Amino acid sequence: MNNLLRTGLIAASILLSGLCHADPQERSEHMPTAAYLLSGAPTFDMTIGQFREKYNASNPALPLSEYRAIDNRDDKSNLTRAASKINENLYSSTALERGTGKIKTLQITWLPVQGPEQKAAYDKALAYMAAFVRYFEPMLNEEQSLKRVTTLLAKGKGQRYFAKNEGALRYIVADNGEKGLTFAVEPLKLALAPDSQSK
């Protein structure tokens, strides 16, 4: 694996690792543990292969390549981590439940570029993020999903961890400035309403 790809895969796992480039003391004081790392965290009812096949069929202009495992021998989370390179500054990553291969989190990470290509690169990142939103909320059209993404990114601007629940989904933004911007989609564990439990 070449150094550029390795660097990109590491950057794509910024949020996956739950570190967000903070030092240990800062993490313990300010960073919540990523929800998908908690015991009993829910999964989407699909594997990464199933997601990618359906996603690519619905988004031929915004394809995802095969996800490759990220070698992390120090990981004690009992998750399998993988990433897919979209281009030199855009990656998708995931954490999978070991054994079932079901998805715990799906992420898009954009590594900022400088100069005249910045706007086009950022717009492409937004398009992929909006496509992820539409995949999980198919009732939204392209304009509505893009608006949801831009609203979430604005609320998460400058924050290392910002989360917003929408129905059965949790959207997460991790803004690390020049080190990268990650947008994630995760399932929520829904509790039954008290009256429905008694029936």
C-alpha positions, 0 to 999 in steps of 0.5 A: 500500500503506498504512503498516500493511500495509507495516510488517507486510510488513517485520516478516514478512520479519524472518527472511527478511532474515537481519537479525533487527534486529541491528546489523552487528557483532552479526550477524557475531559471533552470527547465523548466515547463514540456511540458505536463503541459502546456495549450493545450499540446497534447495527444497520441490518446489512453488511458493507457489501450489501450497502455498497451494492445498493448504494452504487446502483442508486448513485452511479455518478458517486460510486464507492470502491470496495472497502479494504480492512484497516490493520489496527492490531491495538484495537480492543473494540472487537470491531472490523474497520475498513475504508474505501478510497474515493479520490486523493482527498475523499474517503469512506470508512466503516466499523463492522460488528465482528462475526456478523459483518453488520455496519455500526457506522458509515463515514465520509472523510474529506481532507481539505485541499488548498488552491483553486481545486478546493471548492470542487473538492468540497462540493464533491464531498458534500455530494457524497455526504448527501448521497449517504443521507438519501440512502438512509432517508430515501424520502428526501430528494437531492436538494433536501439531503444537501440542505440537511448535510450543510445544516449539520456541517454548519452546526458542527463547524469547529467541533470535534464531535457534534451529533444530531438524531433524526428518527432512527438515525444519528448524524455525526460531524467531526471537524478537525479543521485542516486535518479533515472533516468527517460526516457519519451516519449511525443507527439509533437503538429505539426504545419502545414507548411505555404504553406499547410495552404494556400491551 
